[in-house]
């Protein structure tokens, strides 16, 4: 396995300066954002698709430093009920698939998106409870009228361009756990798999090793994120795990009041858990990149990144078995 990093960590730096900092930490791969929520600070997919010289310069910046691109990320909401938002997300997605084909990057990372509660909605509606009955009706309308038609078509588009789709299971979107990921994959086909980010599963109470084993049986693990979650047991006992207080974008003092907080790996579930995750990935045939995503409000970018690299260097298998 290779150590990678999601380059939005250094979005305030020019691309080549960010790559230099990344290489200096001993990292071997980069995951690059092409738009939507994470922005285009380092890569505008639509621009590069139409400019061969710019593509060559972009690729050379990566290749010349001994790095590989593990995937292009374009996390957006192509199912957003406001047409202009959905259209922008969709156009970025399509351009990213085209760029991935041109640069022979095998995977594009995505969120599933989330529609509204019906044709007249203006904002997404993430359904988390089946009663009153209208919530179940909303959920089935979302899947049958929006989610499955869209992603069935886009899975075919991705296949035609030789690209796999790695959906990140994230609360706030219709695909947020194993069951919803497999529902989408079984309907839309094997071009859809997962960007396995355990941080979203920890606070939901899932057994991440069991999830890896289930995804491994499906051959559905296309990419992996290294991000941890700390659970404040006292707050969970009082309020449960659903928490809308500010997290990574809020003040540090808000962390003490939250039920859970994203952390650098090893600061949430501990090294033993991460060794178990790596072993499960290895046992299920994953030998790709483990990409560090930094959203830790208690560690600086440089320190959080360095500590994540240090842990991965100790626990990742470095030689083929």
Backbone torsions as a table, in degrees:
resi	resn	phi	psi	omega
1	UNK	NA	151.4	178.7
2	UNK	-109.8	149.4	173.8
3	UNK	-89.6	129.4	177.2
4	UNK	-128.6	178.5	177.5
5	UNK	-150.3	144.4	173.8
6	UNK	-79.9	115.9	-167.2
7	UNK	-70.8	-7.6	175.5
8	UNK	-61.6	-15.9	173.1
9	UNK	-50.2	-39.0	-178.7
10	UNK	-116.5	42.8	-177.2
11	UNK	-64.0	-21.5	-179.4
12	UNK	-80.4	-7.3	177.8
13	UNK	-100.8	151.0	169.1
14	UNK	-57.1	154.1	-172.4
15	UNK	-54.9	-48.9	-175.9
16	UNK	-68.3	-34.0	175.9
17	UNK	-66.6	-38.1	176.2
18	UNK	-63.6	-42.6	179.3
19	UNK	-62.4	-37.7	179.4
20	UNK	-63.2	-42.0	177.7
21	UNK	-64.7	-37.9	-178.3
22	UNK	-67.2	-45.9	179.1
23	UNK	-62.6	-36.7	-178.6
24	UNK	-62.7	-21.4	177.9
25	UNK	-87.9	-1.8	179.6
26	UNK	85.2	19.3	-180.0
27	UNK	-82.6	149.1	-172.7
28	UNK	-112.6	-10.4	-174.7
29	UNK	-146.9	154.8	177.1
30	UNK	-128.9	141.8	170.7
31	UNK	-108.0	124.7	-169.5
32	UNK	-118.0	132.6	176.9
33	UNK	-80.5	139.5	178.3
34	UNK	-115.4	7.7	177.4
35	UNK	141.8	-168.8	-174.1
36	UNK	64.8	-138.0	-169.6
37	UNK	-57.3	-38.0	-175.4
38	UNK	-87.0	-5.7	174.6
39	UNK	81.9	179.1	-176.0
40	UNK	-118.8	32.7	-174.7
41	UNK	-57.4	-34.9	-177.2
42	UNK	-111.9	-11.8	-174.7
43	UNK	-163.1	116.0	173.8
44	UNK	-101.8	106.0	-172.7
45	UNK	-59.7	-46.7	-177.7
46	UNK	-60.7	-38.8	179.7
47	UNK	-66.7	-45.5	-177.4
48	UNK	-70.2	-34.2	179.4
49	UNK	-56.9	-37.7	-176.3
50	UNK	-95.2	7.1	-175.2
51	UNK	-136.0	96.4	-175.4
52	UNK	-62.7	-39.3	-179.6
53	UNK	-65.0	-40.9	178.7
54	UNK	-65.9	-37.1	177.1
55	UNK	-62.3	-43.0	179.8
56	UNK	-61.9	-42.7	179.3
57	UNK	-64.2	-41.4	179.1
58	UNK	-62.0	-48.3	-178.5
59	UNK	-65.7	-38.9	-179.7
60	UNK	-65.7	-36.0	177.7
61	UNK	-60.1	-36.9	178.7
62	UNK	-77.1	-51.3	-175.3
63	UNK	-62.1	-40.0	-174.5
64	UNK	-66.8	-16.1	178.5
65	UNK	-101.8	9.7	177.6
66	UNK	73.8	20.2	-179.2
67	UNK	-99.0	161.1	169.9
68	UNK	-123.1	157.2	175.7
69	UNK	-94.3	115.4	-178.0
70	UNK	-77.2	-28.3	179.8
71	UNK	179.0	159.5	171.5
72	UNK	-101.5	131.7	180.0
73	UNK	-105.5	133.5	177.1
74	UNK	-143.6	55.6	-174.5
75	UNK	-64.6	109.7	178.6
76	UNK	-143.2	-167.3	178.5
77	UNK	-127.0	85.1	180.0
78	UNK	-72.2	-4.7	178.2
79	UNK	-104.0	9.4	-177.6
80	UNK	-56.8	138.7	-177.6
81	UNK	-67.7	-21.2	175.1
82	UNK	-84.4	121.3	-170.0
83	UNK	-57.6	-39.4	-176.0
84	UNK	-68.4	-34.5	177.8
85	UNK	-69.6	-46.9	179.8
86	UNK	-62.2	-40.6	-178.2
87	UNK	-64.6	-43.3	178.3
88	UNK	-61.6	-44.7	178.8
89	UNK	-62.7	-41.9	-179.0
90	UNK	-65.5	-43.7	-179.0
91	UNK	-64.5	-38.2	176.3
92	UNK	-64.8	-42.7	177.2
93	UNK	-57.7	-49.5	-178.1
94	UNK	-62.8	-43.8	179.1
95	UNK	-63.2	-35.9	-179.8
96	UNK	-67.4	-40.0	176.3
97	UNK	-61.3	-43.5	179.0
98	UNK	-62.8	-42.3	179.0
99	UNK	-65.6	-40.7	178.1
100	UNK	-59.9	-40.7	177.3
101	UNK	-64.0	-45.3	-177.6
102	UNK	-62.7	-37.1	-176.7
103	UNK	-99.4	7.1	177.9
104	UNK	57.6	42.5	172.9
105	UNK	-94.7	123.7	-165.8
106	UNK	-79.4	-13.3	-171.3
107	UNK	-142.2	141.0	172.7
108	UNK	-116.5	129.6	-177.6
109	UNK	-92.3	144.3	-174.2
110	UNK	-153.4	160.3	159.4
111	UNK	-93.6	155.6	177.3
112	UNK	-69.4	-25.9	-172.3
113	UNK	86.3	172.0	179.0
114	UNK	-149.7	123.5	176.9
115	UNK	-77.8	-177.9	172.1
116	UNK	-88.0	-159.4	-176.4
117	UNK	-94.4	4.6	179.1
118	UNK	167.8	179.8	-174.5
119	UNK	-60.5	-24.9	-177.0
120	UNK	-96.3	5.8	-176.0
121	UNK	-67.5	156.9	176.1
122	UNK	-119.4	-13.1	178.1
123	UNK	-136.7	154.7	177.7
124	UNK	-61.6	155.9	178.4
125	UNK	-135.0	102.5	-180.0
126	UNK	-87.2	111.9	-176.4
127	UNK	-86.9	126.1	-177.7
128	UNK	-125.3	3.9	-178.4
129	UNK	-149.9	139.8	-171.2
130	UNK	-85.6	-3.0	-176.2
131	UNK	-136.0	144.7	-0.7
132	UNK	-57.6	163.9	-168.8
133	UNK	-57.8	-25.8	-178.3
134	UNK	-63.2	-24.2	177.1
135	UNK	-68.4	-40.2	175.2
136	UNK	-64.5	-39.6	178.2
137	UNK	-63.7	-40.7	177.2
138	UNK	-61.3	-46.6	-176.4
139	UNK	-60.7	-44.4	-179.5
140	UNK	-69.4	-35.5	174.6
141	UNK	-61.9	-44.6	179.9
142	UNK	-56.6	-50.3	-176.8
143	UNK	-67.2	-47.4	-173.0
144	UNK	-75.6	-34.1	-174.6
145	UNK	-99.4	-20.9	-175.9
146	UNK	-124.3	-55.8	-170.3
147	UNK	-66.5	-56.7	-175.3
148	UNK	-66.7	-43.9	176.8
149	UNK	-60.1	-42.4	-177.9
150	UNK	-65.5	-53.4	-172.5
151	UNK	-75.5	-23.9	173.1
152	UNK	-63.7	-43.7	177.2
153	UNK	-67.2	-41.4	-177.7
154	UNK	-73.3	-27.1	174.0
155	UNK	-65.7	-38.4	176.9
156	UNK	-66.7	-39.7	177.7
157	UNK	-61.8	-44.9	179.6
158	UNK	-62.9	-44.3	179.4
159	UNK	-59.5	-40.0	-179.0
160	UNK	-64.5	-23.1	179.6
161	UNK	-103.6	8.6	176.2
162	UNK	70.2	30.9	-174.5
163	UNK	-123.2	141.8	171.6
164	UNK	-97.1	153.2	-178.6
165	UNK	-107.5	119.2	179.1
166	UNK	-104.3	101.8	-179.7
167	UNK	-83.1	128.7	175.1
168	UNK	-87.4	121.4	-179.3
169	UNK	-74.9	103.2	-173.4
170	UNK	-134.1	127.2	171.9
171	UNK	-52.6	148.2	-173.6
172	UNK	100.9	-15.9	179.4
173	UNK	-126.4	163.7	-173.5
174	UNK	-67.0	-28.4	173.7
175	UNK	-100.6	109.5	-175.4
176	UNK	-137.0	-4.6	178.7
177	UNK	-151.8	-177.2	-176.5
178	UNK	-59.2	-47.9	-175.3
179	UNK	-59.4	-44.5	-178.2
180	UNK	-72.8	-33.9	175.7
181	UNK	-62.8	-45.7	-178.4
182	UNK	-68.8	-32.7	175.4
183	UNK	-59.6	-45.1	179.8
184	UNK	-67.9	-44.4	-178.0
185	UNK	-63.0	-42.0	-176.9
186	UNK	-70.8	-24.5	177.1
187	UNK	-85.3	-40.2	-172.2
188	UNK	-97.6	-17.0	175.0
189	UNK	108.8	173.9	-170.1
190	UNK	-73.7	-4.8	173.5
191	UNK	-69.1	-16.5	178.0
192	UNK	-99.6	123.9	175.0
193	UNK	-138.2	-147.8	-171.3
194	UNK	-127.6	142.0	157.9
195	UNK	-92.2	102.6	-171.4
196	UNK	-77.6	107.0	177.6
197	UNK	-117.2	102.0	-174.5
198	UNK	-68.0	-17.1	-175.9
199	UNK	-59.3	-36.1	-179.4
200	UNK	-74.4	-22.9	-178.1
201	UNK	-87.4	-31.8	-178.6
202	UNK	-55.1	-50.5	-173.7
203	UNK	-76.0	-19.2	174.9
204	UNK	-77.8	-10.5	177.7
205	UNK	91.2	13.0	179.1
206	UNK	-76.9	153.4	172.2
207	UNK	-89.0	105.2	-170.0
208	UNK	-66.1	-32.5	177.8
209	UNK	-67.3	-41.5	176.6
210	UNK	-62.3	-37.6	178.2
211	UNK	-66.1	-43.1	177.4
212	UNK	-58.6	-44.1	-179.8
213	UNK	-62.3	-41.4	179.3
214	UNK	-65.8	-43.2	177.8
215	UNK	-67.3	-37.0	178.9
216	UNK	-62.7	-38.1	177.4
217	UNK	-63.0	-26.9	179.4
218	UNK	-88.4	-9.2	-173.2
219	UNK	64.5	37.5	-168.0
220	UNK	-110.4	8.7	-179.8
221	UNK	-94.4	108.7	-175.6
222	UNK	-104.2	-20.8	-176.0
223	UNK	-163.9	157.9	-176.8
224	UNK	-137.0	136.5	172.4
225	UNK	-103.5	143.8	174.0
226	UNK	-107.0	94.7	177.4
227	UNK	-146.5	137.9	-172.8
228	UNK	-109.6	168.0	175.4
229	UNK	-138.1	129.2	174.3
230	UNK	-95.3	129.6	175.6
231	UNK	-104.4	121.8	176.2
232	UNK	-85.5	101.0	-171.1
233	UNK	-61.1	-36.2	179.9
234	UNK	-63.0	-43.5	179.2
235	UNK	-70.3	-35.9	176.8
236	UNK	-62.7	-41.4	-179.7
237	UNK	-63.1	-30.7	-179.2
238	UNK	-86.3	-39.2	-168.9
239	UNK	-125.6	-1.9	-175.4
240	UNK	76.3	-169.7	-172.3
241	UNK	-98.0	-15.7	177.2
242	UNK	-72.1	126.1	-171.9
243	UNK	-148.6	122.5	-179.1
244	UNK	-109.9	8.9	176.5
245	UNK	-71.1	152.4	-177.2
246	UNK	-54.0	140.2	-179.5
247	UNK	-112.7	-105.8	-174.9
248	UNK	-65.8	-28.1	-177.7
249	UNK	-92.9	-1.7	-176.6
250	UNK	-96.6	177.6	178.0
251	UNK	-67.0	151.4	-178.2
252	UNK	-57.4	-37.2	-175.9
253	UNK	-65.0	-18.3	178.5
254	UNK	-69.3	-22.0	-177.8
255	UNK	-59.2	-40.5	-177.1
256	UNK	-64.9	-21.5	-178.1
257	UNK	-94.5	-9.5	-175.4
258	UNK	-84.1	156.7	172.9
259	UNK	-77.5	-30.2	179.6
260	UNK	-150.8	156.7	-178.9
261	UNK	-147.5	135.9	173.4
262	UNK	-65.1	136.1	-179.7
263	UNK	-135.8	163.8	169.3
264	UNK	-62.0	145.8	-176.2
265	UNK	-58.8	137.7	-176.8
266	UNK	96.3	-16.2	-179.7
267	UNK	-100.4	0.3	177.7
268	UNK	-115.1	-69.5	-176.3
269	UNK	-98.0	-10.6	175.4
270	UNK	92.1	162.6	-174.5
271	UNK	-64.8	-37.7	-178.4
272	UNK	-59.4	-43.4	178.7
273	UNK	-61.9	-41.1	-179.8
274	UNK	-69.5	-31.3	173.0
275	UNK	-65.0	-39.4	178.2
276	UNK	-65.6	-38.4	177.5
277	UNK	-62.3	-48.6	-179.5
278	UNK	-61.3	-42.6	179.7
279	UNK	-63.7	-40.5	178.4
280	UNK	-65.6	-41.4	176.5
281	UNK	-60.3	-45.7	-179.6
282	UNK	-62.4	-44.4	-178.9
283	UNK	-65.0	-25.0	179.8
284	UNK	-97.4	14.9	170.5
285	UNK	87.4	7.2	179.3
286	UNK	-83.6	122.1	178.5
287	UNK	-130.7	26.4	-177.9
288	UNK	-90.4	-146.9	-174.8
289	UNK	-93.6	139.8	169.4
290	UNK	-106.8	108.8	-168.2
291	UNK	-99.8	119.5	-178.8
292	UNK	-72.0	128.2	173.1
293	UNK	-119.6	120.1	-174.9
294	UNK	-99.4	115.9	173.2
295	UNK	-138.7	35.8	-175.3
296	UNK	-90.6	115.9	-178.1
297	UNK	-76.7	-7.5	-175.3
298	UNK	-107.1	-4.3	177.2
299	UNK	-127.9	142.6	177.2
300	UNK	-65.2	164.4	178.9
301	UNK	-56.0	-50.7	-176.1
302	UNK	-64.8	-43.4	-177.2
303	UNK	-71.3	-43.4	178.6
304	UNK	-60.8	-42.2	178.3
305	UNK	-63.2	-48.4	-177.7
306	UNK	-61.9	-41.3	-179.0
307	UNK	-68.6	-36.1	177.0
308	UNK	-66.0	-42.7	178.0
309	UNK	-62.1	-44.6	-179.0
310	UNK	-57.8	-43.8	-179.8
311	UNK	-67.2	-45.6	-179.0
312	UNK	-63.8	-35.8	178.5
313	UNK	-63.0	-30.0	178.9
314	UNK	-78.1	-34.4	-167.6
315	UNK	-109.1	-15.8	-179.8
316	UNK	-77.7	140.4	172.0
317	UNK	-68.3	132.1	-174.9
318	UNK	-106.4	-11.6	-178.7
319	UNK	-128.6	146.0	177.7
320	UNK	-65.5	145.5	178.7
321	UNK	-86.8	NA	NA
